[in-house]
Amino acid sequence: MALELTGVARRYGDVRAVDGVDLTVPDGRTVALLGPSGCGKSTLLRLVAGLEPPDAGRIALDGRDLAGVPPQDRNVGMVFQDYALFPHLSVADNVAFGLVERRWSTERRRARVAELVERMGLTGTEGRRPHELSGGQQQRVALARALAPRPSLLLLDEPLSNLDRTLRDDLTRDLARLLSGLEVRAIHVTHDQDEAFRLADRVALMREGRIVQEGTPDRVVEEPRDAWAVRFLGLRELVPPTAARALGFDGPVLLRTERFVPAVDGQPFEVREAVRIGPEFELTLFAPAWGFDLRWRVRPRELGHDPRVGDVLHLAVPDAAWTPLGVPA
């Protein structure tokens, strides 16, 4: 069984916020909607949740058409960007909120809350209020509250976007572990590539209301569809159009510099800039044979020395480093 979106669209005046989206989320899988701000990710999530009606298309969950079904009857759990915890309620009461609404018995509520509190690593916090919790604990409470009624689908609307990078990395790791253990299908909205690739089984790239590419994280990175995807994903290096034509390519091409390796008989590259980033150097190299600059990251031990401006490095460039792309948008 699955969540299935077919031709789903939503307009606001002349703006096509969601424009003919087709998407399937199989049981037990997490799909990341990845794209820049304003591309329609959160709007699509709201359509699935029933918070807004689509103007066209069909949304079905386990074969049930959700047209006209109110949010509370969709069996969907949602975690918002700001967590939306009730400040006057304790952790236990926040987790139990949806169960009270669904009129679970007191005994069943207590058992379910105890199960989730333990599973989320919240033991000992049951009586605290949200303002007494860390950001990570608040995230876990929000997730526990969404999962409490045993939803058929979990929706996560950029729940990590308001956190600093260090905390976000830690919580992404925790969330990935939780999702893999819960075996619940989920849609995770984010504009952060690393977050999407760490959390999701499949990644759907969104641009201007449309899904422009969808596949496993490895497939999306290894086979970006066009130049826009390359730029958005931060892949290296998009070869300048004039140089690409001079090299015999009909369209844009991605040069995967991470596949370069030092070799005595390799092609010469001149180091124009060398910046240390942690254990690596990010180098700006000039390729005389191609006539353009490119970036390459390397650890000094791979070269046998710290690279310096003016050095000439000899690197082997395998055929697999060149990836032709679709027509740039």
C-alpha positions in Angstrom: 0.0 0.0 0.0 1.1 3.6 -0.6 0.4 7.3 -0.7 -0.2 8.2 -4.3 -0.4 11.7 -5.8 -1.5 12.0 -9.4 -1.5 15.3 -11.2 -1.9 17.3 -8.0 -2.0 21.1 -8.5 -2.6 24.2 -6.4 -2.9 27.8 -7.6 -2.9 31.1 -5.8 -4.1 33.6 -8.4 -1.7 33.4 -11.3 1.0 31.5 -9.2 1.2 27.8 -9.7 2.4 26.8 -6.3 2.1 23.0 -7.1 1.9 22.1 -10.8 0.9 18.6 -11.8 2.8 16.6 -9.2 3.0 12.8 -9.4 4.5 11.0 -6.4 4.4 7.7 -4.7 5.4 7.0 -1.1 5.5 3.2 -0.4 4.8 1.7 3.0 7.7 2.0 5.4 9.6 4.5 3.2 10.7 8.1 3.7 10.7 10.5 0.7 12.4 13.9 1.0 10.9 16.8 -0.9 14.0 18.8 -1.6 14.1 22.2 -3.2 14.7 26.0 -2.7 12.4 28.2 -0.7 9.1 28.9 -2.5 9.3 25.9 -4.8 6.0 24.4 -3.4 7.3 21.8 -0.9 5.3 22.9 2.1 2.2 23.6 0.0 2.3 20.1 -1.3 2.6 18.8 2.3 -0.5 20.9 3.3 -2.5 19.4 0.4 -1.6 15.9 1.6 -2.5 16.8 5.2 -5.9 18.2 4.1 -5.1 21.7 5.4 -5.8 23.0 1.8 -7.7 21.5 -1.1 -6.0 20.8 -4.4 -7.3 22.5 -7.5 -6.7 19.4 -9.6 -5.4 15.9 -9.3 -5.9 13.0 -6.9 -4.4 12.1 -3.5 -5.0 8.6 -2.3 -3.8 6.8 0.9 -3.8 3.0 0.8 -6.3 3.2 -2.1 -8.7 5.6 -0.3 -9.3 8.9 -2.2 -8.8 11.7 0.3 -10.9 14.3 -1.7 -13.1 16.0 0.8 -11.7 14.1 3.8 -11.0 16.6 6.7 -7.5 16.6 8.2 -8.5 14.8 11.5 -10.0 11.9 9.5 -6.9 11.2 7.3 -4.9 9.3 9.8 -1.9 11.6 9.1 0.6 12.8 11.7 2.4 16.1 11.2 5.5 17.7 12.7 5.8 21.4 12.1 8.8 23.7 11.7 8.4 25.2 15.1 7.1 21.9 16.7 3.8 23.7 17.8 3.9 22.1 21.2 1.3 23.3 23.7 3.3 25.4 26.2 0.8 24.9 29.1 0.9 21.1 28.8 3.5 18.7 30.1 5.5 16.3 27.9 3.1 13.5 28.7 0.0 15.5 28.0 1.5 16.9 24.7 2.1 13.3 23.6 -1.4 12.2 24.7 -3.2 15.1 23.1 -4.3 13.4 19.9 -5.3 10.3 21.8 -7.6 12.4 24.0 -9.1 13.9 20.9 -9.7 10.3 19.5 -11.2 9.3 22.9 -8.7 6.5 23.7 -9.3 5.1 27.1 -7.1 6.3 30.0 -5.4 3.0 30.2 -4.6 2.8 26.5 -3.4 6.5 26.5 -1.0 5.9 29.5 0.4 2.7 27.9 1.0 4.4 24.5 2.5 7.6 26.1 4.9 5.4 28.2 5.9 3.4 25.1 6.7 6.5 23.1 8.4 8.4 25.9 10.8 5.4 26.3 11.3 5.0 22.6 12.1 8.6 22.1 14.6 8.8 25.0 12.4 11.1 27.0 12.2 9.1 30.2 12.3 11.5 33.2 10.8 14.5 31.3 7.2 13.5 31.4 6.2 16.3 33.8 8.2 19.1 32.2 6.8 21.9 30.1 8.2 22.5 26.6 10.2 25.6 27.7 12.1 23.4 30.1 13.4 21.1 27.3 16.3 21.3 24.9 15.7 21.7 21.1 16.3 18.0 20.6 13.9 17.0 23.3 11.2 19.3 21.9 11.7 17.7 18.5 11.2 14.2 20.0 8.1 15.3 21.9 6.6 16.7 18.6 7.5 13.4 16.8 6.0 11.3 19.6 2.8 13.4 19.6 2.5 12.9 15.8 3.1 9.2 16.1 0.9 8.5 19.1 -2.3 7.7 17.2 -0.4 5.3 14.9 -0.8 7.4 11.7 -0.6 5.8 8.3 1.6 8.7 7.2 4.0 11.0 8.9 4.6 14.5 7.5 7.6 16.6 8.6 7.7 20.2 7.5 11.3 21.4 7.9 11.5 20.5 11.6 15.2 21.1 11.7 15.4 24.4 9.8 15.4 26.7 12.9 18.4 25.0 14.5 22.1 25.9 14.3 24.3 23.6 12.1 25.8 21.6 14.9 22.5 20.8 16.6 20.9 20.2 13.2 23.5 17.6 12.4 23.0 15.8 15.7 19.2 15.8 15.4 19.3 14.7 11.8 21.3 11.6 12.9 18.8 11.0 15.7 15.8 11.4 13.4 17.2 9.1 10.8 17.7 6.4 13.4 14.1 6.9 14.7 12.5 6.8 11.2 14.4 3.7 10.2 13.2 1.9 13.4 9.6 3.1 13.2 8.9 1.6 9.7 6.3 4.3 9.0 6.0 6.0 5.6 7.0 9.7 5.8 7.4 12.8 3.7 10.2 15.1 4.9 10.3 18.6 3.5 13.7 20.4 3.5 15.9 22.7 1.5 19.1 21.1 3.0 20.7 18.6 0.7 22.7 16.8 3.4 19.6 16.4 5.6 17.6 15.0 2.7 20.2 12.4 1.7 20.7 11.3 5.3 17.0 10.9 6.2 15.3 9.6 3.0 15.1 6.4 1.1 14.1 8.5 -2.0 14.6 12.2 -2.9 12.3 14.3 -5.0 13.8 17.5 -6.3 11.2 20.3 -6.6 11.4 23.4 -8.6 8.7 26.0 -9.3 5.9 23.7 -8.2 7.1 20.6 -10.1 9.1 17.5 -9.2 11.9 17.6 -11.7 13.8 14.5 -10.6 13.1 11.6 -8.2 15.1 8.6 -7.2 17.4 7.2 -4.5 19.8 9.6 -3.0 22.7 7.9 -4.8 20.9 8.0 -8.1 20.0 11.7 -7.8 23.6 12.6 -7.0 25.2 10.3 -9.6 22.8 11.2 -12.4 21.6 14.8 -12.0 19.1 15.6 -14.7 20.2 19.1 -15.7 22.4 22.0 -14.9 19.9 23.4 -12.4 20.1 20.2 -10.4 23.9 20.3 -10.4 23.9 23.9 -9.1 21.3 23.3 -6.5 22.9 20.1 -5.2 26.3 21.9 -5.0 28.0 19.3 -7.2 31.3 20.0 -8.9 32.1 21.2 -11.5 29.7 22.5 -14.1 31.9 22.9 -17.2 31.5 26.4 -18.9 29.4 26.0 -22.0 32.1 27.2 -24.4 34.6 24.8 -22.9 32.1 22.0 -23.0 31.5 22.5 -26.8 35.3 22.7 -27.4 35.7 19.4 -25.6 33.1 17.8 -28.0 30.0 17.8 -25.8 26.6 18.8 -27.3 25.3 20.2 -24.0 26.2 21.0 -20.4 28.5 18.5 -18.6 29.4 17.9 -15.0 33.1 17.2 -14.2 33.3 15.1 -11.1 36.6 16.3 -9.6 36.2 14.0 -6.6 37.2 11.2 -9.1 40.5 12.8 -9.9 43.6 11.0 -8.4 47.2 12.0 -8.3 49.3 10.3 -11.0 52.9 10.9 -12.1 51.8 10.7 -15.8 48.5 12.6 -15.2 47.4 15.9 -16.7 49.0 19.0 -15.3 47.0 21.5 -13.2 48.3 24.7 -11.7 47.3 25.6 -8.2 45.8 29.1 -8.1 44.4 29.0 -4.6 44.7 26.7 -1.7 42.4 27.0 1.3 42.5 24.6 4.3 39.1 23.2 5.4 39.6 20.9 8.3 41.8 18.0 7.3 41.5 18.9 3.6 42.6 21.6 1.2 40.1 23.1 -1.3 42.2 24.0 -4.3 41.4 26.2 -7.3 43.1 24.6 -10.2 43.7 25.9 -13.7 43.6 23.3 -16.4 45.8 24.5 -19.4 44.4 21.8 -21.7 40.8 23.0 -21.1 41.2 26.7 -20.4 39.1 27.0 -17.2 39.4 26.8 -13.4 37.9 24.1 -11.3 37.8 23.2 -7.6 39.3 20.0 -6.1 39.5 18.8 -2.5 42.4 16.7 -1.3 44.1 15.6 1.8 47.8 16.4 2.0 48.8 12.8 2.5 47.3 12.0 -0.9 49.9 14.4 -2.4 52.7 13.8 0.0 52.8 17.5 0.9 50.7 20.6 1.6 49.7 22.2 -1.7 50.8 25.7 -2.4 49.9 28.4 -4.9 52.0 28.0 -8.0 52.4 24.2 -7.6 51.8 22.1 -10.7 49.9 18.9 -9.8 49.6 15.9 -12.1 46.2 14.2 -11.9 44.6 11.3 -13.7 41.1 12.2 -15.0 39.1 9.0 -15.7 36.3 8.9 -18.3 33.8 8.4 -15.5 34.6 11.9 -14.2 32.6 13.4 -17.2 28.8 13.3 -16.8 26.7 14.9 -19.7 23.5 16.5 -18.5 20.2 17.5 -20.0 19.4 20.8 -21.4 19.9 23.5 -18.8 16.7 25.3 -17.6 
